[in-house]
Amino acid sequence: MRLIARFAIDNCDNFEIIDVFDKKTQKHIIDKKNPQIETLTIQYPAAIWMERKITDEFGIKFINSFDNRPTIKHERFPKYIYPLRKDFNKTDIDFSVFQEYKYEEISGDSVYVVPVGPIHAGIIEPGHFQFSQAGEQILHLEVRHFYKYRGIEKMCENKNPLEIKKIVERISGNESIAYQIALFDILTQANEINIPQSLKQKYSILLEIERIIHHLTDLGFIPNDAGFGAALAFMSKLTEDTRRIFKKISGHRFGFGAIKEEINIDYDILIPFLKDLEKEIVFFRDWIEDIPSVWDRFDTTGALTKEKAIKYSVVGLAARASGIKIDRRDNKFYKNFGFKIQLGNKGEVSDRFRVRIAEILNSIEMIKNLQTKQNEKIEFKTFKDGEYMSFIESSIGELFMFIKIKNNLIERFYVRDPSHINWQAFHTTIYKDIIADFPLINKSFDLSYAGNDL
């Protein structure tokens, strides 16, 4: 049984912990006077960030947890403030006394520490990587994120579900369409309506374009970090061309506002472009497969074994590259339009690279098949009270969203980005590698930083 999410709700009279697995959902009521519950981390290591985040935001303790350090509460964050409790209503907070964060480090003769981040030379979100090194050999890596606590979950509370669209679509730029579809899925559930087939096809087309753009970017940067800059130049052009087509199709380069009650797609622009793109990808695949120096860096590097991927509940492309058949598109709807799951073998950089190429080609095939001239639409009226969940396969992996609605307003909003899971397995992939391989391994996963910074 795979863990998907563990999160908390403040019901005013008590706390509630919800555990979402792939086969069931469990709920636990917790006394506010003594808020504690047994940890899941012994069986599910991926629960550790979820539990630490719950402790920071609600003050709930997890019994027998192997790690109780803060996540969102960085060195000067006030200790006894719990921002997701219902009685928290501050608009700003004062800095507290500096409290040192104890990193996991290995000590010994000739062992030294290399801190990387949270501010980086590139234009990426903040994230910290703490290496314990013996020469070039990596002995241990700790990943620390949550540097931009944006208050998104709190921001969405007490709003009409339609009011949060612009917030949700901007949570993580590489997955904007996926986030929007997850929200619309929940909105239709709460309105007790079904998304029409033609509209569902159009949503899927936009989701696959987003996936293509994300993969194109990575197919340039991964070889670049192995010293083959020509691949980055080639793919940068294709990525930019695809973003411009995406803007023509959706109205925005990142697809903001693209998922709505009614959609019109100009296939006369999209389909000829995709046919040309397909030829370029096939050329690129054949070209780069014949460059031994690239594969010398890719092969055996950054291996995530199938066993570790299962242990850490890994999702998305990272899991598939390790040979795990997990994809939220693996269903009758997508298969009818040509979906084929793409798998790797050893979970190395080479596997993640090749799976991306295969998924782009499969996405292009699906988009061609998903075309529809029908123009159905939906209309939202009153939102029924209840708890709603959605699962969408973003370009990174399974995105989970939960919304509790009461009196036509959002009582609790929660998302678990696929990166929130996959970052926790990332450190297990580097122990046979040297520190110079870290950028290459990191880019081969290409996880979201912003997806943790809710």
Salt bridges, closest charged atoms under 4 A:
ASP10 OD1 - LYS32 NZ 2.76
GLU16 OE2 - LYS27 NZ 3.96
ASP19 OD1 - ARG6 NE 2.53
ASP19 OD2 - HIS28 NE2 2.78
GLU51 OE2 - ARG6 NH1 2.87
GLU57 OE2 - LYS53 NZ 3.08
ASP67 OD2 - ARG52 NH1 3.17
ASP67 OD2 - ARG69 NH2 2.84
GLU75 OE1 - HIS74 ND1 3.86
GLU75 OE2 - ARG144 NH1 2.94
GLU100 OE1 - LYS102 NZ 3.63
GLU104 OE2 - ARG69 NH2 3.41
GLU104 OE1 - HIS140 NE2 3.29
GLU125 OE1 - LYS148 NZ 3.46
GLU142 OE2 - ARG69 NH1 2.89
GLU153 OE1 - LYS53 NZ 2.70
GLU153 OE2 - ARG412 NH1 3.08
GLU157 OE1 - LYS86 NZ 3.46
GLU157 OE1 - LYS154 NZ 3.89
GLU169 OE2 - ARG170 NH1 2.36
GLU192 OE2 - LYS384 NZ 2.98
GLU208 OE1 - ARG211 NE 3.05
GLU208 OE1 - ARG329 NH1 3.03
ASP218 OD2 - HIS214 NE2 3.71
ASP218 OD2 - ARG356 NE 2.98
GLU240 OE2 - ARG244 NE 2.77
GLU240 OE2 - ARG253 NH1 2.99
ASP241 OD2 - LYS237 NZ 2.73
GLU278 OE1 - LYS368 NZ 2.84
ASP286 OD1 - ARG285 NE 3.45
GLU289 OE2 - ARG354 NE 2.85
ASP327 OD2 - ARG320 NH1 3.11
ASP327 OD2 - ARG329 NH2 2.86
ASP330 OD1 - LYS335 NZ 3.21
GLU359 OE1 - HIS215 NE2 2.93
GLU359 OE2 - ARG320 NE 2.82
GLU365 OE2 - LYS340 NZ 3.23
GLU387 OE1 - LYS27 NZ 2.54
GLU393 OE2 - ARG320 NH1 2.98
GLU398 OE1 - ARG2 NH1 2.97
GLU398 OE2 - ARG328 NH2 2.87
GLU398 OE1 - ARG416 NH2 2.66
ASP437 OD1 - ARG297 NH2 2.95
ASP446 OD2 - HIS214 NE2 2.75
ASP446 OD1 - LYS443 NZ 3.30
